[in-house]
Amino acid sequence: MQYLQKFITESHREFQALADTVWKLNCSIDDLYEEEKAKLAAYFPSNKELQALRWRHEGYILEQVIPKALNYSLIVFVHIELETRLMKLCNYLHESEKLPIKAKELNGQGVTKYLKYIESFFGANINKIDEIEDILSLGQIRNCIVHTNGFVNLSSNSAALNKIINQGKYLTKDKIDLRSGEQALIKLETTDDGERLKIDFHYPFILCGYASRFLESLVRSLKK
């Protein structure tokens, strides 16, 4: 199965590039911040009131809207990349092993369907694959973003989401300092419409490594 090693190498490359993209895009917010700050004195050199008025608008965009829109989008994209690579893996396994059905013929959706396919035909114990808890948590968080715009209270899986966030199940156990308290990478932000996911950009950044290691561990289990 020479293709499997190629698949691992490609997956590692794609998620490494995506992690770098996450970092670069978020760092660009700092540049925008400095640009907008400089405009205050340039546009209103002697009017502090107008400077404050403008910053209420620009500051809200830079500190709230852009980080939320960017990191929500990046989490969804990481999930899409993972799903696409699992689809590619299943298609290859179907062809090379001459399996009786294709993954798309199974019931279910996305990542869980492809994992079910691999588990069914290869006897892989998915629950023993490295990073599986993080990957399943990603699916729940992605669904909350896509279906309810991050509002946990509106999600049909609010109980599971609260458990994931409150117990830090979105990160592996060796990241204890980033799973709780002020350093937590995912928090529940109280709004007028209920509790909403507030996500630090280090989460999608770390997630890229998790996804890459998960795929490698999954493929290694097939080669045993």
Helices and strands as residue ranges (DSSP letters): H 2-43, H 48-60, I 61-65, H 66-96, G 103-105, H 110-122, G 126-128, H 132-148, G 152-154, H 158-166, G 173-178, G 181-183, E 186-191, E 194-199, H 202-222
